[in-house]
């Protein structure tokens, strides 16, 4: 499997984005406040990278595939997801 660094600029990725790890370029990541989260799964529905899952009674974000786009935070009706600076 090729990494994102091996795909030429303007290249077409025929595989799902879930098959490629994010790498080190993300500058913000979503963090879920479990106390505010109602488990409505809007974040799961809107995530373009399938990086959000529901495990047990918690929303879990797979940071290996999350691109940091912020769609989950924007779509959360409870404002339970905050975009925070990525630690370098």
N, C-alpha and C positions, 0 to 999 in steps of 0.2 A: 504494500500500500504506500502511495506517495504522500509525503507531508506537504503542507501548504507552500513550503519553500521550494519544492521541486516542480510546482505547477507554473508554467510560463505565464508572464503577464498577459492578461486578456485571454488566457486559456479557459477552456470549458471544463467544468468539473461534472462528470456524469454520475458520480456517486453522491449519496446523501451527505450533507454537511456533517452529519453525526459520525461519519467515518474518518473525519479529519480532526485532529486535536488543534485547539486554539493557538498554542504557542505562547510566546512571551509578549505579544504586541498589545493585548487588551489593557486599557488604562482605567476602566471602571468595571465593577462587578456588582451584581444584585445580591442583596442580603435580605432574608425574610425575617420579619418580626413575628415570631410564633404567637405572641399574645394578641396581636391585631388580626392575624390571618384567620379567615373563616373557612378555609379549604374549599373555596368556590371553584377552584381550578381554572380560572380565567387565564392565569399566567401560563399554565400548561397548554391551554388551547392556542394562545397567541405566540408561543415561543417558536421562532422559525428554525431553530437548531435542535429541537427535541431534547433540550438540556434540563428540562424540569420534569420531575416525577413526584408521585405521591407514595410515600413509604410509611406504613404504620399509620400514624396520625399527623405526619409532618410533610411539608413540601420540601423537597431536596433538589438542590441545584448542582448539576454536574459541571464543575468549573473547567474540566478538561475540554469541554466542547462549547461552553458558553462564550459567545463573542462579545458580550457586554453591550448589546445594542440598546437595552433599556426598555424594550417593548413591554416586558413583564411588569416593570414598575409603573409604566404609563397606563396600562390596562387594569391594574389592580384596583378594584372598587373600594377597598378598605385602606389604601395607602400603606399596605403592610410590607411592601418591597421598596428598599432604598438602594440607590446606586452609590457605591462608595469607591473612593480611590483605591486602585490596585496597589498593593505593597510591592515595592521593587527590591 
